[in-house]
């Protein structure tokens, strides 16, 4: 077994999590910067940064109840074998939890 590929994958997964956290923080900073100058767009040498609107939906109690009923029915059909499925191979990675020696807290 080639352990290198496993280590490389684990390293990339950690880098991805770190990068995603940095991007989330930077997005907030960019939003703040754009709002400070009353702009929806900043054209830079790296590309355009735009404030975009994303819809975040809220539903009535009737729809929430219907969704719950559908979710329950889905679970029931799965449990009774009425629903069908296919399987395919994939890889799931669970990093070893590191313990910070100074604070004795777990880092992932």
N, C-alpha and C positions, 0 to 999 in steps of 0.2 A: 504494500500500500504506500502510495506517495504522500507522505505527510505534508509536503510543501503546499499542495493545492488546498488542503484543509486549513492550514495556517493562513495562507494568502486570502482565502475566502473570509475567515474570521476577522482578519485585519481590515479588509475592505468593508465589512459590515460595521465595524466600529467607526471607521472613518466616515461612512455614510451617515451614521447616527449623529456624529459630531458635526458634520457639515450641515445636516438638516437643522440642527439646533442653532448653529450660527446663522443660517439663512433666515430662520424664523425671527431671530433677534434683529437681524439687519433689515428685514422687511418693515418691522415696526419703526426702526430708525429712519428708513427711507420715506415711509408714510409721514412721519413727523417733519422731515426736511421739506417734503413737497407741500405739506400744509402750511408750513412757516412762510413759504414764498407764494402761497396761493396759486399753486400750479397743479394741474392734473398729469402733466408729463414733464419729464426731464430727459432731453436728448443728450447723450454722452458719446464719447468715442467708443464705448463698449456696447452701445445699444440704447434703446429707449426704455425708460422706466415709467410706467403708467399707473395711475390709480384707477382701478377697475371696480365696478360694483358686482358683488356676488349676492345672489338671492339666498336668503336663509328663511326657509318656510316654517310657518307655524300652522297647525291644523286645529280644526274644531274638535270638540269632544266626540262628536258623532264619528268623524274620520278616525280618531284615535281608537275608539271602541271597535270599529270595523277592522282596523289593522290588527288589533289584539286578537279578534276573532279569527282572522286569516292566519296569523302566526300560530294560534292554537291548533287550527285545522291542519296546517302544514306539519306541525309536530306530531299530531295524531296520525296523519297518513304515513309519516316516516316510521312511527312506532309500530303501526299495524302492517307495514310492508306494502302499502298501496302505492306509495311514491317510489319511483325508480331513480337510480343514480348510476353514474359511471365513475371509475377510478382511474387515476393516472399517477405515475410516479412524480414526486417533487422532492425538494430538499428543504427541510426545516432546520434552522440553526438556532441553538440556544447557548449564548456565551456563558463561560464560566464566570461566576460572580467574584470579582476581585474585592478584597478587603483593604481599605485604606488603613495602613498601620497607625497613622497619627490619630485618626478619629474613630477607628474601629467600625466604620460604616461601610456598607457594601456599595461598590460601584459596578455598573454594567456598561 
